Amino acid sequence: MRKQARSFAVKKDTRSPIAMLTAYDCPTARIIDECGADIILVGDSVGTNVLGYDDTTKVTMDDMIHHTAAVARGVRRAFVIGDMPYHSYNTPARALANARALLRCGARAVKLEGGAKMVPIVRALRTGGIDVCGHLGYLPQSGGKPGIVGKTLAEAKTLVADALALQKAGAFMIVLELIPKELARAVTHLLWVPTVGIGAGPYCDGQVQVFHDAAGLSPRVYRHAKAFGRGKEMFATAVSQYVKEVKERTFPTGENASALTDEVATELESWIVKNCRL
């Protein structure tokens, strides 16, 4: 495991919370990086938040490579994790090839969904020198409506076993999505690697949110999320004002344009009269 990936275990030991946000483009990544987030996740949620897909299963490796590269260009400090899209890690060989592609375009680690059944994949990636973040609880790539996972004792036991298996296989971090807060606390206390929650309560070692939710750009605010700004209203106000001023011909003004010198303008007009008019 490389030094920066190991540093998150130190954060866990020192109880220094890990702040993670998604980003899908360079300008957003630059803002998140400058604001001090520890990790930027180039999530396959790009499919539903940016690309207009119905769900994340339609996201391709080409999509993830394109957006991971864009994010990496805007980052100077934060740790970039690239999501492995649906069917991109069906076999160890395929997972290794696709993970290497994400690292080549700027990711420092990859994330994949699933528990104990992912152990051979995680081990193969670790053997190949690639740091892996696990993902347990609600798994968007598995389909179905989002819902709380781990409410029964049997589900909770399975999730704990999956978390321990991923840690043993070499995962340096595990995302816990939509699980009860008590279960998240138990898993967090059991593991030496950090947990990062989304809809998993306050006891994880860190939190991750979708940028569009946090910035107030999403059509709705989910229970597990919080809009920390009013991005949608801010952008709507700016765009509406732009459209209004263009239609009223109050934008642009002379201050928004450059000008020829009087001499060049006169010469150009003379040349047009002589050479361009029918």
N, C-alpha and C positions, 0 to 999 in steps of 0.2 A: 504494500500500500504506500502510495507516495505521500510526501511530507504534508502537503496541504490537505489531503483527505484525512490524514491522521489528526490534523489540528482540530477537527470537529469533535473528536473524542475528548480532546483536552477541554473544549468548551463545555462538554457535558460534565466532565469532572469538576470544573470550576463553577458550574451552574451559570454559565454565561449563555443566555438564550440565543438561538440561531434564527435569523430572519431570512426567509426565502420568499421570492416572488417569481412569477412567471414573466417571461418576455418573449416576443416573437419577431422583433425588429430592432434595428440599430438605435433609433432615437429613444425608444422606450428603455432599452438596455442601458443606454448612457445615463438616463435620469436615475434609474434604479441603482446603478453602480455609484453614481455621485452622491446618492442619498444614504449610502452606507449599508445596504443589504449585504449579507454574507454570501448568499447563493442566488444565482439566477437560473431558474429551470426553464429550458426551452421545451415546454410541455406539448404533448400531442393534442392537448386542448386547443392548439392553434387551429385545429380542424373546425371546431364549433365556434370559436371566438373570433377568428379572422377569415378563414377560408370558406365559410358558409356551408360546411358539411353538416349532415344530420347528426352524426356521432363521430367519435374518434377512430372508429375502425376503418374509416375511409382514408385516413392519413397515410401517406406513403413515405418511403425512405427519401425519395427525392424532395418531398415537402420538408422533412426534418433537416436534411442537409442544407437546403436553401435557407431556412429560417435560423438554424444554428449558426451558420456562417454570418448571417446578418447581425445576430445578437453579439457574436464574438467580436465583431468589428467595433462595437460600441463599448466594450468592457475593458477597463484597465486594472481592476482590482478584484472584483467578485469572482467566485468560483462558479463556472458554467457547467451545468449538467444537461446533457441532451437526452430526451426521451426516446426510447426504442419503440417504434410504432408497431401496430398490430401485425402479426406474422413475420416480423423482422428478426425474431430470435427463436424460431421453431426448433432449430438444431444448434448444437454448440458451434459448428463451423459457420453457419449462417450468422449467428449472433456475433461471432468474432469479427467477421468481415464487415458487418454493418456497424458495429461499435467502433471499429477502426476508422470507418468513413466519417463518423461523427467527431471523433477526436482530430482527424485531419483538418476539419473545418472549424475547429476552435473549442470543442467541448473538452473538459478535463475529466469527466466521468460520464457514465450513462445510467439511466434508470429503467427498470423493467418491472412488470407486474407479476405477482404470483408468489406462492409460498414454497413448501418443500419440493414441489415438482420442478422448481426452477434451480435447485441446487446444482445439477450438472452444468447448466448454462452459466451460473455465477462462477463456478469453479473454473470453467474453461476461460471465461473472461479474465479472471484473476491470474490464471496461469499465463495468459497473454499480456499481462501487465496493465490491465484496464480496471479502474476502480468502478464499483457497482453500488448504486443505491437501490434498495428494494422498495416494494410498494405493496402494502397489505390493507385489508378491509374491503371497502367498495372498490372494485376494479373496473373502470370504465370500458376497457377493451373486452371484457367478458360479456358485455351487453346487459340489457335490463335497465329498469328505472333505478336511479340513485336511491339508496336506502341504507339504514343503519345495519352494520354487520357486527355480529358478536353479542347479540342480545340474549341468546340462550347459552347455557353452560357448555354444551357441545361445541357451538361455534367459537366461544371464547377459548376453549382448550385448544382447538385447532389453530386459531390465530396465534396463540402463545407458542405452540410447537413450530409453526411456520416462521415466526420471528427468530426463534432460537436456531432453526435450521439455516436461515439466511445469514445470520451472524457467523455461525460456524463455517459456512461456505466461503465467507470472506467479504460480505457486504459491509461497507463502511458507514452506512446510514440506512434507516428505513422510514419511509413515509407511511403514516397511518391515516387512512381516509374513512371518515364517517363510521367511527366506532364509539361505543360508550366511553365516557371519560374515565370511569373506574378501570376499565380494561386497558385503556391507553396508559394510565398510571402504573398498572401492574407490569405491563410490557416494558415501559420505560425504566422501571426499577430493576427488572431482571437483566436487561441488556447492558453491555459495556459500550456498545455503539449507540450514537444518538438517534432519537426518534424525532420526526418532524410531523406535526399533525395538521390536518385540514378537516375540520368538523370532528375533531377528536378531543376537544376540551383543552384545559390550561396546563395539564401535567406533562406534556411532551417537552422534549429538550429544545424544540423550536417550532415555528409555525410557517406554513406556506399558504399563500393565497394567489388566486388568479388576479393578475394586474387589473383586468377590466372590472372585476368586482370591487377591488380595493379603491380604484380611482373613480368609481361611480359611473362607469361607462356601460355596464351591463343592463339589459332590459329590466331585470328584476334583481333584488337582493336576496340571496339565499340565507337560510337560517344559520348556516355554518360560516357565513361570510359577513363582512361589514364594509360599507362604503365609507372610506375615510375622506372622500372628496366628492365634488359634484361635477365630475368631468363631462358627463353627457350634457348637462345644462350649460356649462361653460363653452363647450364646442358649439352647441346649438346657437347660443347667443352670438358668438363670433361669426359663424357662417351666415346667420340671418342678417347681421349687420353688413357683411360683405355683399350679399346679394342685393340688399336694399340700396347701398351706395353705388353699385355698378349700374343698376337699373335707373337710378336717379342721376347718373353721370356726375356724382360728386367724388367718385374715386375712379381712376387716379387723378391727382392734381399735378401741377407743374413740379411740386416738391418730390413727386414719385417718379419723375422722368428726367432723362438727360437731354441736352440741347446742343444743336450745332452752333458754331459761331455765325454771326450775321453774314460774314463774307462767304463761308461755305454754303450756308442756306441759300444765298442769292445765286451763287454759281450753280448749285444743284437745280434750282428752279429754272434757270436759264437753259441748262442742258436738257432738262425734261421737255421744255417747250420746243426746243429745236429738234429733239431726237425721238421723243416717245409719244407724241400726240398724233392721232390720225388726221 
